[in-house]
Amino acid sequence: MSILEIALASQIWARRHERRQLGLDDADAVKIPLRTVFVVMAFVLLISGLNLAAGSPSTLVAGSAPAVAER
């Protein structure tokens, strides 16, 4: 058996024999909102970065569409 196979078998055995936590504790009550805020902020930064890279920020100003105003 190679070292990788031994490590994998050990990991599988450990996961089968660990006891799972059944309920939410205080640490989970803090982690869930923090992870939610992190995901939302990452998404906002991603969209902002894509808008800046495209050179066209998404604004709803009346003068932001000159092609339509020329017609």
mmJSON file of the N, C-alpha and C atoms, coordinates in Angstrom:
{"data_MODEL":{"atom_site":{
"group_PDB":["ATOM","ATOM","ATOM","ATOM","ATOM","ATOM","ATOM","ATOM","ATOM","ATOM","ATOM","ATOM","ATOM","ATOM","ATOM","ATOM","ATOM","ATOM","ATOM","ATOM","ATOM","ATOM","ATOM","ATOM","ATOM","ATOM","ATOM","ATOM","ATOM","ATOM","ATOM","ATOM","ATOM","ATOM","ATOM","ATOM","ATOM","ATOM","ATOM","ATOM","ATOM","ATOM","ATOM","ATOM","ATOM","ATOM","ATOM","ATOM","ATOM","ATOM","ATOM","ATOM","ATOM","ATOM","ATOM","ATOM","ATOM","ATOM","ATOM","ATOM","ATOM","ATOM","ATOM","ATOM","ATOM","ATOM","ATOM","ATOM","ATOM","ATOM","ATOM","ATOM","ATOM","ATOM","ATOM","ATOM","ATOM","ATOM","ATOM","ATOM","ATOM","ATOM","ATOM","ATOM","ATOM","ATOM","ATOM","ATOM","ATOM","ATOM","ATOM","ATOM","ATOM","ATOM","ATOM","ATOM","ATOM","ATOM","ATOM","ATOM","ATOM","ATOM","ATOM","ATOM","ATOM","ATOM","ATOM","ATOM","ATOM","ATOM","ATOM","ATOM","ATOM","ATOM","ATOM","ATOM","ATOM","ATOM","ATOM","ATOM","ATOM","ATOM","ATOM","ATOM","ATOM","ATOM","ATOM","ATOM","ATOM","ATOM","ATOM","ATOM","ATOM","ATOM","ATOM","ATOM","ATOM","ATOM","ATOM","ATOM","ATOM","ATOM","ATOM","ATOM","ATOM","ATOM","ATOM","ATOM","ATOM","ATOM","ATOM","ATOM","ATOM","ATOM","ATOM","ATOM","ATOM","ATOM","ATOM","ATOM","ATOM","ATOM","ATOM","ATOM","ATOM","ATOM","ATOM","ATOM","ATOM","ATOM","ATOM","ATOM","ATOM","ATOM","ATOM","ATOM","ATOM","ATOM","ATOM","ATOM","ATOM","ATOM","ATOM","ATOM","ATOM","ATOM","ATOM","ATOM","ATOM","ATOM","ATOM","ATOM","ATOM","ATOM","ATOM","ATOM","ATOM","ATOM","ATOM","ATOM","ATOM","ATOM","ATOM","ATOM","ATOM","ATOM","ATOM","ATOM","ATOM","ATOM","ATOM","ATOM","ATOM"],
"id":[1,2,3,4,5,6,7,8,9,10,11,12,13,14,15,16,17,18,19,20,21,22,23,24,25,26,27,28,29,30,31,32,33,34,35,36,37,38,39,40,41,42,43,44,45,46,47,48,49,50,51,52,53,54,55,56,57,58,59,60,61,62,63,64,65,66,67,68,69,70,71,72,73,74,75,76,77,78,79,80,81,82,83,84,85,86,87,88,89,90,91,92,93,94,95,96,97,98,99,100,101,102,103,104,105,106,107,108,109,110,111,112,113,114,115,116,117,118,119,120,121,122,123,124,125,126,127,128,129,130,131,132,133,134,135,136,137,138,139,140,141,142,143,144,145,146,147,148,149,150,151,152,153,154,155,156,157,158,159,160,161,162,163,164,165,166,167,168,169,170,171,172,173,174,175,176,177,178,179,180,181,182,183,184,185,186,187,188,189,190,191,192,193,194,195,196,197,198,199,200,201,202,203,204,205,206,207,208,209,210,211,212,213],
"type_symbol":["N","C","C","N","C","C","N","C","C","N","C","C","N","C","C","N","C","C","N","C","C","N","C","C","N","C","C","N","C","C","N","C","C","N","C","C","N","C","C","N","C","C","N","C","C","N","C","C","N","C","C","N","C","C","N","C","C","N","C","C","N","C","C","N","C","C","N","C","C","N","C","C","N","C","C","N","C","C","N","C","C","N","C","C","N","C","C","N","C","C","N","C","C","N","C","C","N","C","C","N","C","C","N","C","C","N","C","C","N","C","C","N","C","C","N","C","C","N","C","C","N","C","C","N","C","C","N","C","C","N","C","C","N","C","C","N","C","C","N","C","C","N","C","C","N","C","C","N","C","C","N","C","C","N","C","C","N","C","C","N","C","C","N","C","C","N","C","C","N","C","C","N","C","C","N","C","C","N","C","C","N","C","C","N","C","C","N","C","C","N","C","C","N","C","C","N","C","C","N","C","C","N","C","C","N","C","C","N","C","C","N","C","C"],
"label_atom_id":["N","CA","C","N","CA","C","N","CA","C","N","CA","C","N","CA","C","N","CA","C","N","CA","C","N","CA","C","N","CA","C","N","CA","C","N","CA","C","N","CA","C","N","CA","C","N","CA","C","N","CA","C","N","CA","C","N","CA","C","N","CA","C","N","CA","C","N","CA","C","N","CA","C","N","CA","C","N","CA","C","N","CA","C","N","CA","C","N","CA","C","N","CA","C","N","CA","C","N","CA","C","N","CA","C","N","CA","C","N","CA","C","N","CA","C","N","CA","C","N","CA","C","N","CA","C","N","CA","C","N","CA","C","N","CA","C","N","CA","C","N","CA","C","N","CA","C","N","CA","C","N","CA","C","N","CA","C","N","CA","C","N","CA","C","N","CA","C","N","CA","C","N","CA","C","N","CA","C","N","CA","C","N","CA","C","N","CA","C","N","CA","C","N","CA","C","N","CA","C","N","CA","C","N","CA","C","N","CA","C","N","CA","C","N","CA","C","N","CA","C","N","CA","C","N","CA","C","N","CA","C","N","CA","C","N","CA","C","N","CA","C","N","CA","C","N","CA","C"],
"label_alt_id":[null,null,null,null,null,null,null,null,null,null,null,null,null,null,null,null,null,null,null,null,null,null,null,null,null,null,null,null,null,null,null,null,null,null,null,null,null,null,null,null,null,null,null,null,null,null,null,null,null,null,null,null,null,null,null,null,null,null,null,null,null,null,null,null,null,null,null,null,null,null,null,null,null,null,null,null,null,null,null,null,null,null,null,null,null,null,null,null,null,null,null,null,null,null,null,null,null,null,null,null,null,null,null,null,null,null,null,null,null,null,null,null,null,null,null,null,null,null,null,null,null,null,null,null,null,null,null,null,null,null,null,null,null,null,null,null,null,null,null,null,null,null,null,null,null,null,null,null,null,null,null,null,null,null,null,null,null,null,null,null,null,null,null,null,null,null,null,null,null,null,null,null,null,null,null,null,null,null,null,null,null,null,null,null,null,null,null,null,null,null,null,null,null,null,null,null,null,null,null,null,null,null,null,null,null,null,null,null,null,null,null,null,null],
"label_comp_id":["MET","MET","MET","SER","SER","SER","ILE","ILE","ILE","LEU","LEU","LEU","GLU","GLU","GLU","ILE","ILE","ILE","ALA","ALA","ALA","LEU","LEU","LEU","ALA","ALA","ALA","SER","SER","SER","GLN","GLN","GLN","ILE","ILE","ILE","TRP","TRP","TRP","ALA","ALA","ALA","ARG","ARG","ARG","ARG","ARG","ARG","HIS","HIS","HIS","GLU","GLU","GLU","ARG","ARG","ARG","ARG","ARG","ARG","GLN","GLN","GLN","LEU","LEU","LEU","GLY","GLY","GLY","LEU","LEU","LEU","ASP","ASP","ASP","ASP","ASP","ASP","ALA","ALA","ALA","ASP","ASP","ASP","ALA","ALA","ALA","VAL","VAL","VAL","LYS","LYS","LYS","ILE","ILE","ILE","PRO","PRO","PRO","LEU","LEU","LEU","ARG","ARG","ARG","THR","THR","THR","VAL","VAL","VAL","PHE","PHE","PHE","VAL","VAL","VAL","VAL","VAL","VAL","MET","MET","MET","ALA","ALA","ALA","PHE","PHE","PHE","VAL","VAL","VAL","LEU","LEU","LEU","LEU","LEU","LEU","ILE","ILE","ILE","SER","SER","SER","GLY","GLY","GLY","LEU","LEU","LEU","ASN","ASN","ASN","LEU","LEU","LEU","ALA","ALA","ALA","ALA","ALA","ALA","GLY","GLY","GLY","SER","SER","SER","PRO","PRO","PRO","SER","SER","SER","THR","THR","THR","LEU","LEU","LEU","VAL","VAL","VAL","ALA","ALA","ALA","GLY","GLY","GLY","SER","SER","SER","ALA","ALA","ALA","PRO","PRO","PRO","ALA","ALA","ALA","VAL","VAL","VAL","ALA","ALA","ALA","GLU","GLU","GLU","ARG","ARG","ARG"],
"label_asym_id":["A","A","A","A","A","A","A","A","A","A","A","A","A","A","A","A","A","A","A","A","A","A","A","A","A","A","A","A","A","A","A","A","A","A","A","A","A","A","A","A","A","A","A","A","A","A","A","A","A","A","A","A","A","A","A","A","A","A","A","A","A","A","A","A","A","A","A","A","A","A","A","A","A","A","A","A","A","A","A","A","A","A","A","A","A","A","A","A","A","A","A","A","A","A","A","A","A","A","A","A","A","A","A","A","A","A","A","A","A","A","A","A","A","A","A","A","A","A","A","A","A","A","A","A","A","A","A","A","A","A","A","A","A","A","A","A","A","A","A","A","A","A","A","A","A","A","A","A","A","A","A","A","A","A","A","A","A","A","A","A","A","A","A","A","A","A","A","A","A","A","A","A","A","A","A","A","A","A","A","A","A","A","A","A","A","A","A","A","A","A","A","A","A","A","A","A","A","A","A","A","A","A","A","A","A","A","A","A","A","A","A","A","A"],
"label_entity_id":["1","1","1","1","1","1","1","1","1","1","1","1","1","1","1","1","1","1","1","1","1","1","1","1","1","1","1","1","1","1","1","1","1","1","1","1","1","1","1","1","1","1","1","1","1","1","1","1","1","1","1","1","1","1","1","1","1","1","1","1","1","1","1","1","1","1","1","1","1","1","1","1","1","1","1","1","1","1","1","1","1","1","1","1","1","1","1","1","1","1","1","1","1","1","1","1","1","1","1","1","1","1","1","1","1","1","1","1","1","1","1","1","1","1","1","1","1","1","1","1","1","1","1","1","1","1","1","1","1","1","1","1","1","1","1","1","1","1","1","1","1","1","1","1","1","1","1","1","1","1","1","1","1","1","1","1","1","1","1","1","1","1","1","1","1","1","1","1","1","1","1","1","1","1","1","1","1","1","1","1","1","1","1","1","1","1","1","1","1","1","1","1","1","1","1","1","1","1","1","1","1","1","1","1","1","1","1","1","1","1","1","1","1"],
"label_seq_id":[1,1,1,2,2,2,3,3,3,4,4,4,5,5,5,6,6,6,7,7,7,8,8,8,9,9,9,10,10,10,11,11,11,12,12,12,13,13,13,14,14,14,15,15,15,16,16,16,17,17,17,18,18,18,19,19,19,20,20,20,21,21,21,22,22,22,23,23,23,24,24,24,25,25,25,26,26,26,27,27,27,28,28,28,29,29,29,30,30,30,31,31,31,32,32,32,33,33,33,34,34,34,35,35,35,36,36,36,37,37,37,38,38,38,39,39,39,40,40,40,41,41,41,42,42,42,43,43,43,44,44,44,45,45,45,46,46,46,47,47,47,48,48,48,49,49,49,50,50,50,51,51,51,52,52,52,53,53,53,54,54,54,55,55,55,56,56,56,57,57,57,58,58,58,59,59,59,60,60,60,61,61,61,62,62,62,63,63,63,64,64,64,65,65,65,66,66,66,67,67,67,68,68,68,69,69,69,70,70,70,71,71,71],
"pdbx_PDB_ins_code":[null,null,null,null,null,null,null,null,null,null,null,null,null,null,null,null,null,null,null,null,null,null,null,null,null,null,null,null,null,null,null,null,null,null,null,null,null,null,null,null,null,null,null,null,null,null,null,null,null,null,null,null,null,null,null,null,null,null,null,null,null,null,null,null,null,null,null,null,null,null,null,null,null,null,null,null,null,null,null,null,null,null,null,null,null,null,null,null,null,null,null,null,null,null,null,null,null,null,null,null,null,null,null,null,null,null,null,null,null,null,null,null,null,null,null,null,null,null,null,null,null,null,null,null,null,null,null,null,null,null,null,null,null,null,null,null,null,null,null,null,null,null,null,null,null,null,null,null,null,null,null,null,null,null,null,null,null,null,null,null,null,null,null,null,null,null,null,null,null,null,null,null,null,null,null,null,null,null,null,null,null,null,null,null,null,null,null,null,null,null,null,null,null,null,null,null,null,null,null,null,null,null,null,null,null,null,null,null,null,null,null,null,null],
"Cartn_x":[0.845,0.0,0.887,0.538,1.319,0.891,1.659,1.352,0.014,-0.265,-1.529,-2.719,-2.597,-3.684,-3.889,-2.807,-2.915,-3.593,-3.2,-3.803,-5.288,-5.645,-7.045,-7.867,-7.339,-8.043,-8.194,-7.175,-7.237,-8.297,-8.374,-9.375,-10.787,-11.0,-12.315,-12.697,-11.762,-12.043,-12.386,-11.654,-11.9,-13.274,-13.651,-14.967,-16.108,-15.921,-16.985,-17.172,-16.104,-16.174,-16.293,-16.396,-16.552,-18.016,-18.24,-19.615,-20.026,-21.15,-21.665,-22.394,-22.271,-23.006,-24.427,-25.399,-26.788,-27.463,-27.044,-27.741,-26.816,-27.398,-26.609,-26.095,-24.859,-24.321,-24.027,-23.433,-23.179,-22.203,-21.238,-20.272,-20.959,-21.916,-22.642,-23.528,-24.065,-24.94,-24.161,-22.876,-22.046,-21.515,-21.169,-20.572,-21.546,-22.796,-23.77,-23.963,-24.234,-24.368,-23.062,-21.921,-20.648,-20.371,-20.666,-20.463,-21.424,-22.651,-23.629,-23.164,-22.689,-22.186,-20.975,-20.095,-18.913,-19.297,-20.241,-20.661,-21.316,-22.156,-22.824,-21.794,-20.842,-19.817,-18.93,-18.596,-17.794,-18.552,-19.839,-20.649,-20.727,-20.922,-20.988,-19.665,-18.555,-17.249,-16.998,-17.447,-17.296,-18.065,-19.305,-20.117,-19.538,-19.084,-18.479,-17.217,-16.404,-15.188,-15.482,-16.497,-16.869,-17.394,-18.165,-18.658,-17.518,-16.552,-15.401,-14.564,-14.397,-13.613,-14.297,-15.609,-16.343,-16.385,-16.116,-16.113,-17.493,-18.482,-19.845,-20.528,-20.359,-21.041,-22.55,-23.23,-24.68,-25.342,-25.668,-26.363,-27.665,-28.621,-29.921,-30.123,-29.085,-29.163,-29.834,-30.599,-31.345,-30.42,-29.238,-28.334,-27.321,-27.534,-26.527,-26.649,-27.663,-27.823,-27.876,-26.713,-26.726,-27.248,-27.14,-27.613,-29.12,-29.811,-31.257,-31.67,-30.913,-31.261,-31.07,-30.198,-29.946,-31.069,-31.901,-32.937,-34.066],
"Cartn_y":[-1.18,0.0,1.238,2.187,3.421,4.325,5.357,6.298,6.982,7.286,7.929,7.025,5.75,4.809,4.655,4.622,4.513,5.757,6.936,8.18,8.233,7.804,7.805,6.83,5.643,4.654,5.159,5.817,6.362,7.46,8.286,9.361,8.786,7.774,7.137,6.496,5.8,5.159,6.199,7.301,8.345,8.978,9.202,9.806,8.872,7.59,6.641,6.537,6.762,6.566,7.854,8.975,10.219,10.415,11.083,11.354,12.708,12.727,13.966,14.778,16.094,16.981,17.127,17.045,16.998,18.35,19.31,20.589,21.747,22.92,24.13,24.597,25.027,25.593,27.081,27.717,29.16,29.515,28.665,28.942,28.948,28.044,28.022,29.25,29.73,30.902,32.14,32.171,33.301,33.068,31.829,31.528,31.73,31.383,31.453,32.879,33.872,35.244,35.792,35.441,35.928,35.374,34.112,33.522,34.116,34.395,35.007,36.395,37.192,38.537,38.439,37.485,37.315,36.972,36.078,35.674,36.842,37.602,38.747,39.801,40.093,41.092,40.633,39.35,38.828,38.962,38.691,38.812,40.266,41.191,42.617,43.083,42.671,43.054,42.455,41.241,40.608,41.371,41.699,42.437,43.831,44.502,45.828,45.746,44.73,44.56,44.286,43.486,43.217,44.469,45.279,46.527,47.495,47.579,48.453,47.948,46.64,46.077,46.297,46.282,46.498,47.972,48.848,50.277,50.877,50.149,50.682,50.42,51.314,51.102,51.149,50.305,50.221,51.286,52.4,53.467,53.759,54.292,54.593,56.106,56.8,58.249,58.521,59.618,59.921,60.162,60.71,61.002,59.916,58.729,57.683,56.924,57.192,56.495,57.51,57.987,59.008,58.491,57.202,56.666,56.778,56.635,56.743,58.21,59.098,60.518,61.16,60.609,61.195,60.932,59.964,59.589,60.542],
"Cartn_z":[0.0,0.0,0.0,-0.827,-0.847,0.308,0.522,1.612,1.354,0.103,-0.245,0.071,-0.247,0.053,1.555,2.316,3.776,4.348,3.844,4.331,3.987,2.8,2.389,3.227,3.453,4.28,5.71,6.221,7.566,7.66,6.644,6.616,6.555,5.729,5.626,6.955,7.599,8.88,9.934,9.963,10.96,10.761,9.514,9.257,9.622,9.448,9.8,11.304,12.066,13.503,14.304,13.654,14.412,14.775,15.866,16.288,15.745,15.13,14.542,15.585,15.475,16.379,15.841,16.717,16.289,16.21,16.999,17.015,16.721,16.734,16.553,17.905,17.927,19.158,18.946,19.935,19.855,18.74,18.478,17.418,16.051,15.848,14.582,14.428,15.522,15.471,15.038,15.275,14.844,13.433,13.111,11.806,10.658,10.837,9.736,9.236,10.104,9.588,9.012,9.608,9.086,7.693,7.491,6.163,5.145,5.572,4.675,4.25,5.203,4.888,3.968,4.23,3.395,1.956,1.776,0.428,-0.303,0.385,-0.247,-0.646,0.244,-0.07,-1.228,-1.264,-2.366,-3.684,-3.675,-4.886,-5.343,-4.398,-4.736,-5.325,-4.727,-5.25,-6.633,-6.85,-8.158,-9.222,-8.946,-9.917,-10.156,-9.102,-9.254,-10.097,-9.84,-10.631,-12.089,-12.357,-13.752,-14.438,-13.719,-14.295,-14.589,-13.69,-13.929,-15.095,-15.198,-16.292,-17.633,-17.646,-18.888,-19.254,-18.296,-18.579,-18.636,-18.197,-18.232,-16.896,-15.947,-14.665,-14.831,-14.125,-14.272,-13.392,-13.987,-13.28,-14.0,-13.286,-13.872,-13.996,-14.409,-14.591,-15.931,-16.022,-17.246,-18.432,-18.224,-19.328,-19.597,-19.124,-19.283,-20.599,-21.408,-22.684,-23.823,-24.296,-25.339,-26.679,-26.952,-28.228,-28.321,-27.221,-27.225,-27.296,-26.683,-26.669,-28.027,-28.887,-30.206,-31.191,-30.964,-31.936,-31.943],
"occupancy":[1.0,1.0,1.0,1.0,1.0,1.0,1.0,1.0,1.0,1.0,1.0,1.0,1.0,1.0,1.0,1.0,1.0,1.0,1.0,1.0,1.0,1.0,1.0,1.0,1.0,1.0,1.0,1.0,1.0,1.0,1.0,1.0,1.0,1.0,1.0,1.0,1.0,1.0,1.0,1.0,1.0,1.0,1.0,1.0,1.0,1.0,1.0,1.0,1.0,1.0,1.0,1.0,1.0,1.0,1.0,1.0,1.0,1.0,1.0,1.0,1.0,1.0,1.0,1.0,1.0,1.0,1.0,1.0,1.0,1.0,1.0,1.0,1.0,1.0,1.0,1.0,1.0,1.0,1.0,1.0,1.0,1.0,1.0,1.0,1.0,1.0,1.0,1.0,1.0,1.0,1.0,1.0,1.0,1.0,1.0,1.0,1.0,1.0,1.0,1.0,1.0,1.0,1.0,1.0,1.0,1.0,1.0,1.0,1.0,1.0,1.0,1.0,1.0,1.0,1.0,1.0,1.0,1.0,1.0,1.0,1.0,1.0,1.0,1.0,1.0,1.0,1.0,1.0,1.0,1.0,1.0,1.0,1.0,1.0,1.0,1.0,1.0,1.0,1.0,1.0,1.0,1.0,1.0,1.0,1.0,1.0,1.0,1.0,1.0,1.0,1.0,1.0,1.0,1.0,1.0,1.0,1.0,1.0,1.0,1.0,1.0,1.0,1.0,1.0,1.0,1.0,1.0,1.0,1.0,1.0,1.0,1.0,1.0,1.0,1.0,1.0,1.0,1.0,1.0,1.0,1.0,1.0,1.0,1.0,1.0,1.0,1.0,1.0,1.0,1.0,1.0,1.0,1.0,1.0,1.0,1.0,1.0,1.0,1.0,1.0,1.0,1.0,1.0,1.0,1.0,1.0,1.0,1.0,1.0,1.0,1.0,1.0,1.0],
"B_iso_or_equiv":[0.0,0.0,0.0,0.0,0.0,0.0,0.0,0.0,0.0,0.0,0.0,0.0,0.0,0.0,0.0,0.0,0.0,0.0,0.0,0.0,0.0,0.0,0.0,0.0,0.0,0.0,0.0,0.0,0.0,0.0,0.0,0.0,0.0,0.0,0.0,0.0,0.0,0.0,0.0,0.0,0.0,0.0,0.0,0.0,0.0,0.0,0.0,0.0,0.0,0.0,0.0,0.0,0.0,0.0,0.0,0.0,0.0,0.0,0.0,0.0,0.0,0.0,0.0,0.0,0.0,0.0,0.0,0.0,0.0,0.0,0.0,0.0,0.0,0.0,0.0,0.0,0.0,0.0,0.0,0.0,0.0,0.0,0.0,0.0,0.0,0.0,0.0,0.0,0.0,0.0,0.0,0.0,0.0,0.0,0.0,0.0,0.0,0.0,0.0,0.0,0.0,0.0,0.0,0.0,0.0,0.0,0.0,0.0,0.0,0.0,0.0,0.0,0.0,0.0,0.0,0.0,0.0,0.0,0.0,0.0,0.0,0.0,0.0,0.0,0.0,0.0,0.0,0.0,0.0,0.0,0.0,0.0,0.0,0.0,0.0,0.0,0.0,0.0,0.0,0.0,0.0,0.0,0.0,0.0,0.0,0.0,0.0,0.0,0.0,0.0,0.0,0.0,0.0,0.0,0.0,0.0,0.0,0.0,0.0,0.0,0.0,0.0,0.0,0.0,0.0,0.0,0.0,0.0,0.0,0.0,0.0,0.0,0.0,0.0,0.0,0.0,0.0,0.0,0.0,0.0,0.0,0.0,0.0,0.0,0.0,0.0,0.0,0.0,0.0,0.0,0.0,0.0,0.0,0.0,0.0,0.0,0.0,0.0,0.0,0.0,0.0,0.0,0.0,0.0,0.0,0.0,0.0,0.0,0.0,0.0,0.0,0.0,0.0],
"pdbx_formal_charge":[null,null,null,null,null,null,null,null,null,null,null,null,null,null,null,null,null,null,null,null,null,null,null,null,null,null,null,null,null,null,null,null,null,null,null,null,null,null,null,null,null,null,null,null,null,null,null,null,null,null,null,null,null,null,null,null,null,null,null,null,null,null,null,null,null,null,null,null,null,null,null,null,null,null,null,null,null,null,null,null,null,null,null,null,null,null,null,null,null,null,null,null,null,null,null,null,null,null,null,null,null,null,null,null,null,null,null,null,null,null,null,null,null,null,null,null,null,null,null,null,null,null,null,null,null,null,null,null,null,null,null,null,null,null,null,null,null,null,null,null,null,null,null,null,null,null,null,null,null,null,null,null,null,null,null,null,null,null,null,null,null,null,null,null,null,null,null,null,null,null,null,null,null,null,null,null,null,null,null,null,null,null,null,null,null,null,null,null,null,null,null,null,null,null,null,null,null,null,null,null,null,null,null,null,null,null,null,null,null,null,null,null,null],
"auth_seq_id":[1,1,1,2,2,2,3,3,3,4,4,4,5,5,5,6,6,6,7,7,7,8,8,8,9,9,9,10,10,10,11,11,11,12,12,12,13,13,13,14,14,14,15,15,15,16,16,16,17,17,17,18,18,18,19,19,19,20,20,20,21,21,21,22,22,22,23,23,23,24,24,24,25,25,25,26,26,26,27,27,27,28,28,28,29,29,29,30,30,30,31,31,31,32,32,32,33,33,33,34,34,34,35,35,35,36,36,36,37,37,37,38,38,38,39,39,39,40,40,40,41,41,41,42,42,42,43,43,43,44,44,44,45,45,45,46,46,46,47,47,47,48,48,48,49,49,49,50,50,50,51,51,51,52,52,52,53,53,53,54,54,54,55,55,55,56,56,56,57,57,57,58,58,58,59,59,59,60,60,60,61,61,61,62,62,62,63,63,63,64,64,64,65,65,65,66,66,66,67,67,67,68,68,68,69,69,69,70,70,70,71,71,71],
"auth_comp_id":["MET","MET","MET","SER","SER","SER","ILE","ILE","ILE","LEU","LEU","LEU","GLU","GLU","GLU","ILE","ILE","ILE","ALA","ALA","ALA","LEU","LEU","LEU","ALA","ALA","ALA","SER","SER","SER","GLN","GLN","GLN","ILE","ILE","ILE","TRP","TRP","TRP","ALA","ALA","ALA","ARG","ARG","ARG","ARG","ARG","ARG","HIS","HIS","HIS","GLU","GLU","GLU","ARG","ARG","ARG","ARG","ARG","ARG","GLN","GLN","GLN","LEU","LEU","LEU","GLY","GLY","GLY","LEU","LEU","LEU","ASP","ASP","ASP","ASP","ASP","ASP","ALA","ALA","ALA","ASP","ASP","ASP","ALA","ALA","ALA","VAL","VAL","VAL","LYS","LYS","LYS","ILE","ILE","ILE","PRO","PRO","PRO","LEU","LEU","LEU","ARG","ARG","ARG","THR","THR","THR","VAL","VAL","VAL","PHE","PHE","PHE","VAL","VAL","VAL","VAL","VAL","VAL","MET","MET","MET","ALA","ALA","ALA","PHE","PHE","PHE","VAL","VAL","VAL","LEU","LEU","LEU","LEU","LEU","LEU","ILE","ILE","ILE","SER","SER","SER","GLY","GLY","GLY","LEU","LEU","LEU","ASN","ASN","ASN","LEU","LEU","LEU","ALA","ALA","ALA","ALA","ALA","ALA","GLY","GLY","GLY","SER","SER","SER","PRO","PRO","PRO","SER","SER","SER","THR","THR","THR","LEU","LEU","LEU","VAL","VAL","VAL","ALA","ALA","ALA","GLY","GLY","GLY","SER","SER","SER","ALA","ALA","ALA","PRO","PRO","PRO","ALA","ALA","ALA","VAL","VAL","VAL","ALA","ALA","ALA","GLU","GLU","GLU","ARG","ARG","ARG"],
"auth_asym_id":["A","A","A","A","A","A","A","A","A","A","A","A","A","A","A","A","A","A","A","A","A","A","A","A","A","A","A","A","A","A","A","A","A","A","A","A","A","A","A","A","A","A","A","A","A","A","A","A","A","A","A","A","A","A","A","A","A","A","A","A","A","A","A","A","A","A","A","A","A","A","A","A","A","A","A","A","A","A","A","A","A","A","A","A","A","A","A","A","A","A","A","A","A","A","A","A","A","A","A","A","A","A","A","A","A","A","A","A","A","A","A","A","A","A","A","A","A","A","A","A","A","A","A","A","A","A","A","A","A","A","A","A","A","A","A","A","A","A","A","A","A","A","A","A","A","A","A","A","A","A","A","A","A","A","A","A","A","A","A","A","A","A","A","A","A","A","A","A","A","A","A","A","A","A","A","A","A","A","A","A","A","A","A","A","A","A","A","A","A","A","A","A","A","A","A","A","A","A","A","A","A","A","A","A","A","A","A","A","A","A","A","A","A"],
"auth_atom_id":["N","CA","C","N","CA","C","N","CA","C","N","CA","C","N","CA","C","N","CA","C","N","CA","C","N","CA","C","N","CA","C","N","CA","C","N","CA","C","N","CA","C","N","CA","C","N","CA","C","N","CA","C","N","CA","C","N","CA","C","N","CA","C","N","CA","C","N","CA","C","N","CA","C","N","CA","C","N","CA","C","N","CA","C","N","CA","C","N","CA","C","N","CA","C","N","CA","C","N","CA","C","N","CA","C","N","CA","C","N","CA","C","N","CA","C","N","CA","C","N","CA","C","N","CA","C","N","CA","C","N","CA","C","N","CA","C","N","CA","C","N","CA","C","N","CA","C","N","CA","C","N","CA","C","N","CA","C","N","CA","C","N","CA","C","N","CA","C","N","CA","C","N","CA","C","N","CA","C","N","CA","C","N","CA","C","N","CA","C","N","CA","C","N","CA","C","N","CA","C","N","CA","C","N","CA","C","N","CA","C","N","CA","C","N","CA","C","N","CA","C","N","CA","C","N","CA","C","N","CA","C","N","CA","C","N","CA","C","N","CA","C","N","CA","C","N","CA","C"],
"pdbx_PDB_model_num":[1,1,1,1,1,1,1,1,1,1,1,1,1,1,1,1,1,1,1,1,1,1,1,1,1,1,1,1,1,1,1,1,1,1,1,1,1,1,1,1,1,1,1,1,1,1,1,1,1,1,1,1,1,1,1,1,1,1,1,1,1,1,1,1,1,1,1,1,1,1,1,1,1,1,1,1,1,1,1,1,1,1,1,1,1,1,1,1,1,1,1,1,1,1,1,1,1,1,1,1,1,1,1,1,1,1,1,1,1,1,1,1,1,1,1,1,1,1,1,1,1,1,1,1,1,1,1,1,1,1,1,1,1,1,1,1,1,1,1,1,1,1,1,1,1,1,1,1,1,1,1,1,1,1,1,1,1,1,1,1,1,1,1,1,1,1,1,1,1,1,1,1,1,1,1,1,1,1,1,1,1,1,1,1,1,1,1,1,1,1,1,1,1,1,1,1,1,1,1,1,1,1,1,1,1,1,1,1,1,1,1,1,1]
}}}
